[in-house]
Amino acid sequence: MTVVDPPSIATVSVIDAGHADRDVVDALLRGDEQQFRALVGRHHRAMVHVAQRYVPSHAVAEEVAQDAWVAVVTSLPRFEGRSSLKTWIFTILVNQARSRGVREHRSVPFSSLGDDGPDEAAVSPDRFNGPDHRWAEHWAQPPRRIDDLPEERLDNDQTRRAVEDAIAALPVNQQRVVWLRDVEGWSAEEVCAALELTEANQRVLLHRARAKVRAALEVALEASLG
């Protein structure tokens, strides 16, 4: 008797995701408005953020996202499941955004924005001991252990505003990567596909963005502690 190894957890996850996408597509093709509203609720905000990389304003990005939803609905019968439904939707969005960017005379591929220079430090050098110190290049000001703080201090309006402000102050490429990864919960692969980044670039941008957001959060928490 031939023994067949069971599928790995990763394989099962891919199969389950594919089945879930097919169920959503079938529901949409039946005209399920509730399913469509749920889909828009999951992805629309991120679509607007991605579109902003190609067009000159938030208002135009909103229009691009709306146009992309129309294209999604129109193209649904041709969805073959060769990629996830989310990846397919964002591919349509990026194509729409590029076309609109050309018309608006602002077609700027995300990957061409650079990152802030290859030598940009993720953490300020001032936080490390100098070369003459006994513990050169070790922490002089180690980061506060945020997970040791009371949960209620982390989960309040002031802290959330500090994080949002820190993200908004990032260079645009870092901002979009950290927003999609840490706010929207995208995988690295999804971010690379949507923003046309290499895995290495995505990793560097995310590391720098997280370091800056953490530093800003430390300042806000220190201020709140008096």
C-alpha positions as CSV (number, residue, x, y, z in Angstrom):
1,M,0.0,0.0,0.0
2,T,1.3,3.4,-0.9
3,V,1.6,5.8,2.0
4,V,0.9,9.4,1.2
5,D,2.4,12.0,3.5
6,P,-0.2,14.4,4.9
7,P,0.0,18.0,3.6
8,S,2.1,20.5,5.6
9,I,0.4,23.1,7.7
10,A,1.6,25.7,5.1
11,T,0.0,23.8,2.3
12,V,-3.3,23.4,4.2
13,S,-3.3,27.1,4.9
14,V,-2.9,27.9,1.2
15,I,-5.7,25.4,0.2
16,D,-8.0,26.9,2.9
17,A,-7.3,30.4,1.7
18,G,-8.0,29.4,-1.9
19,H,-11.3,27.8,-0.9
20,A,-12.2,30.9,1.1
21,D,-11.5,33.2,-1.9
22,R,-13.5,30.9,-4.2
23,D,-16.5,31.1,-1.7
24,V,-16.2,34.9,-1.7
25,V,-16.0,35.1,-5.4
26,D,-19.0,32.8,-5.9
27,A,-21.0,34.9,-3.4
28,L,-20.1,38.1,-5.3
29,L,-21.1,36.5,-8.6
30,R,-24.5,35.7,-7.1
31,G,-24.9,39.4,-6.2
32,D,-24.3,39.1,-2.5
33,E,-24.2,42.7,-1.4
34,Q,-23.3,41.9,2.2
35,Q,-20.2,40.0,1.0
36,F,-19.2,42.9,-1.2
37,R,-19.6,45.4,1.6
38,A,-17.4,43.2,3.8
39,L,-14.8,42.9,1.1
40,V,-14.7,46.7,0.6
41,G,-14.5,47.2,4.4
42,R,-11.4,44.9,4.6
43,H,-9.4,46.4,1.7
44,H,-10.6,49.9,0.8
45,R,-8.5,51.9,3.2
46,A,-5.3,50.1,2.2
47,M,-6.2,50.6,-1.5
48,V,-6.4,54.3,-1.0
49,H,-3.0,54.3,0.7
50,V,-1.4,52.3,-2.1
51,A,-3.0,54.5,-4.8
52,Q,-1.6,57.6,-3.2
53,R,1.9,56.5,-4.3
54,Y,1.0,57.1,-7.9
55,V,-1.4,60.0,-7.9
56,P,-1.1,63.6,-6.6
57,S,-3.7,63.7,-3.8
58,H,-5.8,61.7,-1.4
59,A,-9.0,62.7,-3.2
60,V,-7.6,61.3,-6.5
61,A,-6.5,58.1,-4.7
62,E,-10.1,57.7,-3.4
63,E,-11.4,58.0,-7.0
64,V,-8.8,55.4,-8.2
65,A,-9.9,53.0,-5.4
66,Q,-13.6,53.5,-6.5
67,D,-12.6,52.8,-10.1
68,A,-10.7,49.7,-9.1
69,W,-13.7,48.3,-7.3
70,V,-15.8,48.8,-10.4
71,A,-13.0,46.9,-12.4
72,V,-13.0,44.2,-9.7
73,V,-16.7,43.6,-10.0
74,T,-16.5,43.6,-13.8
75,S,-13.6,41.2,-13.9
76,L,-14.8,38.8,-11.3
77,P,-15.9,36.1,-13.8
78,R,-12.3,36.0,-15.0
79,F,-10.8,35.4,-11.6
80,E,-8.9,32.1,-11.8
81,G,-7.5,31.8,-8.3
82,R,-3.8,31.7,-9.5
83,S,-3.1,34.4,-6.8
84,S,-5.0,35.3,-3.7
85,L,-8.1,37.4,-4.1
86,K,-6.5,40.2,-2.2
87,T,-3.4,40.2,-4.4
88,W,-5.6,40.1,-7.5
89,I,-7.6,43.1,-6.3
90,F,-4.4,45.1,-5.5
91,T,-3.0,44.3,-8.9
92,I,-6.0,45.8,-10.5
93,L,-5.7,48.8,-8.2
94,V,-2.0,49.4,-9.1
95,N,-2.8,49.2,-12.8
96,Q,-5.6,51.7,-12.3
97,A,-3.4,54.0,-10.2
98,R,-0.6,53.9,-12.8
99,S,-2.9,54.9,-15.6
100,R,-4.4,57.7,-13.5
101,G,-0.9,58.8,-12.5
102,V,0.0,59.2,-16.2
103,R,-3.0,61.3,-16.8
104,E,-2.3,63.4,-13.7
105,H,1.4,63.8,-14.8
106,R,2.6,62.1,-11.6
107,S,3.5,58.5,-12.4
108,V,6.0,57.5,-9.7
109,P,6.6,53.8,-9.1
110,F,6.9,53.2,-5.4
111,S,10.2,51.4,-5.8
112,S,11.8,54.5,-7.3
113,L,11.2,56.6,-4.2
114,G,14.4,55.3,-2.6
115,D,14.6,54.7,1.1
116,D,16.5,57.7,2.8
117,G,19.9,56.5,1.8
118,P,21.7,53.3,2.4
119,D,23.6,54.7,5.4
120,E,20.6,55.9,7.4
121,A,20.7,54.6,10.9
122,A,17.6,52.8,12.2
123,V,18.5,54.0,15.7
124,S,20.2,57.3,16.6
125,P,24.0,56.8,17.1
126,D,23.7,59.0,20.2
127,R,22.1,56.0,22.0
128,F,25.3,54.0,21.8
129,N,28.6,54.3,23.7
130,G,31.4,56.0,21.7
131,P,34.6,54.3,20.5
132,D,36.5,55.3,23.7
133,H,34.0,53.8,26.1
134,R,34.8,50.5,27.8
135,W,31.6,49.1,26.3
136,A,32.0,50.8,22.9
137,E,29.0,50.5,20.6
138,H,26.8,49.0,23.4
139,W,23.6,50.8,24.5
140,A,24.2,54.0,26.4
141,Q,20.4,54.6,26.5
142,P,18.7,51.2,26.0
143,P,15.1,51.2,24.8
144,R,12.4,51.0,27.4
145,R,10.8,47.6,27.6
146,I,7.3,48.6,26.3
147,D,5.9,45.2,27.2
148,D,6.7,45.9,30.9
149,L,4.3,48.9,30.9
150,P,0.7,48.6,32.2
151,E,-1.6,47.5,29.4
152,E,-4.0,50.4,30.1
153,R,-1.1,52.9,29.5
154,L,-0.4,51.3,26.1
155,D,-4.0,51.0,25.0
156,N,-5.2,54.6,25.4
157,D,-6.0,57.5,23.0
158,Q,-2.8,59.3,23.7
159,T,-0.6,56.3,22.9
160,R,-2.5,55.5,19.8
161,R,-2.2,59.2,18.6
162,A,1.5,59.0,19.3
163,V,1.9,55.9,17.1
164,E,-0.3,57.4,14.3
165,D,1.6,60.7,14.4
166,A,4.9,58.8,14.3
167,I,3.8,56.8,11.3
168,A,2.5,59.9,9.5
169,A,5.9,61.6,10.0
170,L,7.9,58.8,8.4
171,P,9.3,59.1,4.8
172,V,6.6,58.0,2.5
173,N,8.0,54.6,1.6
174,Q,8.6,53.6,5.2
175,Q,5.2,54.9,6.1
176,R,3.4,52.7,3.6
177,V,5.3,49.6,4.4
178,V,4.9,49.8,8.2
179,W,1.2,50.8,7.8
180,L,0.5,47.8,5.6
181,R,2.5,45.3,7.7
182,D,1.7,46.5,11.3
183,V,-1.7,48.2,11.0
184,E,-3.3,46.2,8.2
185,G,-1.5,43.0,9.1
186,W,-0.2,42.2,5.6
187,S,2.5,39.6,5.0
188,A,5.8,40.6,3.6
189,E,5.0,38.8,0.3
190,E,1.8,40.8,-0.1
191,V,3.5,44.1,0.6
192,C,6.3,43.4,-1.9
193,A,3.7,42.5,-4.5
194,A,1.5,45.5,-4.0
195,L,4.3,48.1,-3.7
196,E,6.7,46.5,-6.2
197,L,9.5,46.0,-3.7
198,T,12.2,43.4,-3.3
199,E,12.1,41.3,-0.1
200,A,15.3,43.0,1.0
201,N,14.0,46.5,0.5
202,Q,10.8,45.7,2.3
203,R,12.7,44.3,5.2
204,V,15.0,47.4,5.5
205,L,12.1,49.9,5.2
206,L,10.1,48.0,7.8
207,H,13.0,47.9,10.2
208,R,13.8,51.6,9.9
209,A,10.1,52.5,10.2
210,R,9.5,50.4,13.3
211,A,12.7,51.8,15.0
212,K,11.4,55.3,14.4
213,V,7.9,54.6,15.6
214,R,9.3,52.9,18.7
215,A,11.5,55.8,19.5
216,A,8.6,58.3,19.1
217,L,6.5,56.0,21.3
218,E,9.2,56.0,24.0
219,V,9.2,59.8,24.1
220,A,5.4,59.9,24.4
221,L,5.4,57.3,27.2
222,E,8.2,59.1,29.1
223,A,6.2,62.3,28.8
224,S,3.1,60.6,30.1
225,L,5.0,59.2,33.0
226,G,6.2,62.7,33.9
